[in-house]
Amino acid sequence: MLAFTMSTAKAEPAESLDHFLAQLRADATARGITPATFAAALGGVTPDPAVLAAMRHEPEYGKPMPAYLASLVSPTRIAAGRRKLTQWAETLRAVQQRFGVEPAVLVSIWGIESAFGEAADRWDVFRSLATLAAARFQHPLFRNELLSALTILQQGKIPRGQFVGSWAGAMGQPQFLPSSYLRYAVDFDGDGRADIWSSVPDVLASIANYLQKFGWRAGLPWGFEVVVPQKFDFRESRGSFRQWAARGFHRADGGALPDAGMAILFFPSGASGPAFLVTGNFVVIKTFNNSDAYALAVGTLSDRLRGGAPVRAAWPADDFQPSRGERMALQRRLAALGFKVADFEGHLDFDLRDAIRDQQRRFGMTADGYPSRAFLQRLGVMAR
């Protein structure tokens, strides 16, 4: 997973890599990048056709929620995560003391991003970023990321050979883009460099620092599964935990609702499936990967690492999750109806889910904020 948002915009007209690098050199020099560093990073680099192929591949959307969660919150990953919690308990306590993020959440993100460091990267970061930038894919994102990577190399703490990552330049065990590395990577083991490739203390502290900087609140749960009372007024989507308790909600695991804090009611697969009350920390997890499904996977995996039970309510047998194209079409349609849309890249934030609720009420449908196939068709969005 990547700590940035993949754009649906078409790549702008590409330029030759040689021409692109010649233009880049002036900006690199202005940032203090020496000719020696520039040559070490990009000397002799050629476009990577595999990166170009990956660039044209749409990120996966539309996978049924239970299948998605099963793939990320697997018995193997739960068992491995529990071992990591024990193995790195002292480090995790120290990280939590400094950044306020609980160990199970950190280990969950670590496990999902890189299988606890066992999923080896194989792409040369500079070649990947140069290929994407010259193709003007998401311009100027990858051009700026390439300059950030050059800055890291110029600092002299990370050797050139260690710059391996995903096809899109996401680096190390937490899968940080170079700009995220510069902002959030932490030297927690005290060796003088933030090594997110091979230092587990640095990896865990960097993830925690990222979450803290985006507003993580210590002691606040990400959320939990709840039981929806009968005759619930689905117009209610937000409120304090005390308000949710007054509305008749209780936790599916029998635990008590927190005394303080706010929560949003979230139906990943509609009112016929599991329901969750999620907090601001759930939204913070989404800054790591802008996906409700991803944040739900991180949250449920963290629960399982602490000994919690799986999701209790049954998922719909015919669970439908809109494709990326369907989500984008939905956003355009809601914008045309006058609703505020944060982006047109297929991401459904909770404001957009409230807009869906508004339209569902108009159509006489259950206002659960879930874009079902029937809802999309009623709105005039073609659904598979």
Buried (B, 14 or more C-beta within 10 A) or exposed (E): BBBBBBBBEEBEEBBEBEEBBEEBBEBBEEEEBEEEBBEBBBEEBEBBEBBBEBBEEEEEBBBBBBEBBBEBBBEEBBEBBBEBBEEBEEBBEBBBEBBBBBBBBBBBBBBBBBBBBEEEBEBBBBBBBBBBBBBBBBBEBBBBBBBBBBBBBBEEBBEEEBBBBBBBBBBBBBBBBBBBBBEBBBBBBEEEBBBBBEBBBBBBBBBBBBBBEBEBBEEBBBBBBBBBEEEBEBEBBEBBBEBBBEBEBBBBEEEEBBEEBBBBBBBBBBBBBBBBBBBBBBBBBBBBBBBBBBBBBBBBBBBBBBEBEEBEBEBBEEBBBBBBBBBBBBBEBBBEEEBEBEBBBBBBBBEBBBBBBBBBEEEEBBBBBBBBBBBBEBBEBEBE
